[in-house]
């Protein structure tokens, strides 16, 4: 189904538009008032009266999302470390209240287990590495 709209000729379309892309270009240009390329690569926020309030291009949006992902990854790691510190404080209290060397040894064993099993997996180092790689690619 191809619809040709009046007042759009091959001369008024950009050089990259042909075939089905031409139909899409005509639709976007005449029905929506802007070219499809502009619609895909930008965001326009409008007031109720129709006037634009701000325009953001796709690169700016991608950069902002990447920066937010990086911040979220670090905040996740921080909360894991804070939780681990609180847990270590509990083990320190248990160590102080333990009466025999055997009990103290057991508390130290639990603390080592908590450090080895809980911190590294819950830091989500994969999120931090992915965010760093995305920031590096956006910087280029």
Protein Blocks (a to p, Z undefined) as FASTA:
>chain_A
ZZddehiafklpcfkbgcjllmmmmmmmmmnopafklmmmpccdddfkopafbdcdfklm
mmmmmmmmmmmmmmmmmmmmmmmmmmmmmmmmmmmmpmbfklmmmmmmmmmmmmmmmmmm
mnommlmmmmmmmmmmmmZZ
